Amino acid sequence: TSEAYNYVKNKGGAVPTDIEESRVAVEASMRLLSQGSSGTTVKIWQTIIGTEVDGDFGPKTENATIRWQLAHDLAADGIVGAKTWTTALNE
């Protein structure tokens, strides 16, 4: 999550002052992500999984998401839902 925090900070976003506030801010912006999603939340997810950060959840991001989910013993469906977000935030 520090990568996501740094991404927001470097893009001039409002940066929370401590870790707990950061977690709350990220959780508030979490949403279901899947192929076709776009925007800042996708960029944060792409940063977390270490793939190209372009804000477009296309086939490359879906495949990287599946690999990340498999590595974290999650259902590998390529969809970023509550369990995937929770696992990522607890790392």
Stockholm file with secondary structure:
# STOCKHOLM 1.0

chainA/1-91         TSEAYNYVKNKGGAVPTDIEESRVAVEASMRLLSQGSSGTTVKIWQTIIGTEVDGDFGPKTENATIRWQLAHDLAADGIVGAKTWTTALNE
#=GR chainA/1-91 SS CHHHHHHHHHTTCCCCSSHHHHHHHHHHHCCCBCTTCBSHHHHHHHHHHTSCCSSBCCHHHHHHHHHHHHHTTSCCSSCBCHHHHHHHHTC
#=GC SS_cons        CHHHHHHHHHTTCCCCSSHHHHHHHHHHHCCCBCTTCBSHHHHHHHHHHTSCCSSBCCHHHHHHHHHHHHHTTSCCSSCBCHHHHHHHHTC
//
